[in-house]
Amino acid sequence: MSYTPGIRVKNDNDPTGTARLVRWAVCLTIAAALVHGLNVREHLAEWWGYGVFFLFAAAAQFVYGLVLLVKPWDYDVHGGRRDGARYARRFYLGGALLNGFLIALYLVTRTVGIPLLGPAAGQTEPFTVAGVATKVIEGLLVWALVRLASRSAAREPIRTTPSNGGAIIEASNERGQNPIRSSGAPPTPNNS
């Protein structure tokens, strides 16, 4: 591969840029964890429950980022490589849901009021630069995780049911994209 100024060359091993998107998601979740962690003391001063919530959010996001970096679903019990797209998709969607929940809770506490618990229950919190910046980071993280989930769904093998073709057949092209469905019939131009 040669370098030509002004022209971006895709990595042949990662033609879709998924690895880069995973690295961005790791950075975004670690950044959100750090901001939540830096705000634990302030929220502990308000009430212990708020501080514990921020500590839990920071720890969960940090651990999520580490697991996202290691991607344990890509390895079998013996340390060999495997296609863990099914597990990856669930992990990505779970992270997107949890970070989406944090964004929604932030908006509720700034517009409607703090729900249920603590001395400030029912009171609205002010919007802050750090809070808005964290929600922008989490919003980008949700976007990245949903993209990763959709890409891993595209990598998942398609299984035919016995009523549709007999045996379960799993296949995909050499890069793990565009799964190929086979029902035992010879390929035609319309279904290949």
C-alpha positions in Angstrom: 0.0 0.0 0.0 1.4 3.4 -0.9 0.6 6.7 0.5 -0.8 9.4 -1.8 -1.5 12.8 -0.1 -5.2 13.6 0.1 -6.4 10.1 -0.6 -7.5 7.9 2.3 -6.8 4.2 1.9 -8.9 1.7 3.7 -7.3 -1.0 5.6 -7.7 -4.3 3.7 -8.2 -6.2 6.9 -11.1 -4.0 8.0 -12.9 -2.7 4.9 -15.9 -1.4 6.7 -14.0 0.6 9.4 -15.5 -1.4 12.2 -12.3 -1.6 14.2 -12.0 2.2 14.1 -15.6 2.6 15.2 -15.0 0.2 18.1 -11.9 2.3 19.1 -14.1 5.5 19.0 -16.8 3.8 21.1 -14.1 2.8 23.7 -12.8 6.3 23.9 -16.3 7.8 24.2 -17.4 5.5 26.9 -14.1 6.0 28.9 -14.5 9.8 28.5 -18.1 9.6 29.8 -16.9 7.4 32.7 -14.2 9.9 33.6 -16.7 12.9 33.7 -19.1 10.9 35.8 -16.2 9.9 38.1 -15.1 13.5 38.5 -18.6 14.5 39.6 -19.0 11.8 42.3 -17.7 14.1 45.1 -20.0 16.9 44.2 -23.0 14.7 44.2 -22.0 12.9 47.4 -22.0 16.3 49.1 -25.7 16.7 48.0 -26.8 13.3 49.1 -25.1 9.9 49.4 -27.6 8.3 46.9 -26.7 10.8 44.1 -23.0 10.1 44.7 -23.4 6.4 44.6 -25.4 6.7 41.4 -22.6 8.7 39.8 -20.0 6.2 41.1 -22.0 3.3 39.7 -22.5 5.1 36.3 -18.7 5.8 36.1 -17.7 2.3 37.0 -20.2 0.7 34.6 -19.1 2.9 31.7 -15.4 2.3 32.5 -15.8 -1.5 32.7 -18.0 -1.4 29.5 -15.2 0.4 27.7 -12.6 -2.2 28.8 -14.8 -5.1 27.8 -15.5 -3.4 24.5 -11.7 -3.1 24.0 -11.0 -6.7 24.8 -14.1 -8.2 22.9 -14.2 -11.5 24.8 -17.0 -12.8 22.4 -14.4 -13.1 19.7 -12.6 -16.0 21.5 -13.6 -19.5 22.4 -12.9 -21.2 25.8 -9.5 -22.3 24.5 -8.4 -18.8 23.4 -9.0 -19.5 19.7 -10.7 -17.0 17.5 -14.4 -17.3 16.7 -17.1 -15.2 15.1 -19.0 -13.8 18.1 -21.2 -11.4 16.1 -24.3 -12.6 17.9 -22.9 -11.8 21.3 -21.3 -8.6 20.1 -24.7 -7.3 18.8 -26.3 -7.9 22.2 -23.4 -6.2 24.0 -23.6 -3.1 21.7 -27.4 -2.8 22.0 -27.2 -3.2 25.8 -24.6 -0.4 26.0 -26.7 1.8 23.7 -29.8 1.3 25.9 -28.0 2.0 29.1 -26.3 5.2 27.8 -29.7 6.2 26.3 -31.2 5.8 29.7 -28.5 8.1 31.2 -29.3 10.7 28.5 -33.1 10.5 29.2 -32.5 10.7 33.0 -30.4 13.8 32.5 -33.1 15.4 30.5 -35.8 14.5 33.0 -33.8 15.9 35.9 -33.3 19.2 34.0 -36.8 19.6 32.8 -39.3 17.8 35.1 -37.2 17.3 38.2 -35.2 14.7 40.1 -37.4 11.6 40.3 -38.5 10.0 43.6 -35.5 9.9 45.9 -33.2 12.3 47.8 -33.5 15.7 49.4 -33.8 17.3 46.0 -36.6 15.0 44.7 -38.9 17.0 42.4 -36.5 19.9 42.0 -34.9 20.6 38.6 -31.1 20.7 38.2 -29.4 23.4 36.1 -27.9 22.6 32.7 -24.1 22.8 33.0 -21.3 22.7 30.4 -19.9 19.5 31.8 -23.4 17.9 31.9 -24.2 18.8 28.3 -20.8 17.8 27.1 -21.2 14.4 28.7 -24.6 13.9 27.1 -23.1 14.8 23.7 -20.4 12.2 24.3 -23.0 9.6 25.3 -25.2 10.5 22.3 -22.2 9.9 20.0 -21.6 6.6 21.9 -25.2 5.5 21.4 -24.9 6.3 17.7 -21.6 4.3 17.4 -23.0 1.3 19.3 -26.1 1.2 17.2 -23.9 1.3 14.0 -21.8 -1.5 15.4 -24.9 -3.5 16.3 -26.2 -3.2 12.8 -22.8 -4.2 11.3 -22.6 -7.2 13.5 -26.2 -8.2 12.5 -25.0 -8.1 8.9 -22.2 -10.5 9.8 -24.5 -13.0 11.6 -25.0 -16.1 9.6 -28.4 -16.7 8.2 -30.0 -20.0 9.3 -32.5 -21.7 7.2 -35.2 -23.7 9.0 -36.0 -27.3 8.1 -39.2 -26.1 6.4 -37.3 -23.7 4.2 -34.5 -26.0 3.1 -33.7 -28.9 5.3 -30.3 -28.5 6.9 -29.2 -25.4 8.7 -26.6 -23.8 6.6 -24.4 -20.9 7.6 -22.2 -19.0 5.1 -20.8 -15.6 4.4 -18.3 -14.2 2.0 -14.6 -14.1 2.8 -14.8 -10.8 4.8 -17.8 -11.9 6.9 -20.2 -9.6 5.1 -23.4 -10.1 3.1 -24.4 -13.5 4.5 -25.3 -16.0 1.9 -28.5 -18.1 2.3 -28.6 -21.5 0.9 -31.7 -23.7 0.7 -30.1 -26.6 -1.1 -31.2 -25.2 -4.5 -28.6 -24.2 -7.0 -27.9 -20.4 -7.0 -29.7 -18.3 -9.5 -28.9 -14.7 -10.4 -31.8 -13.4 -8.3 -30.9 -15.1 -5.0 -27.1 -15.2 -5.0 
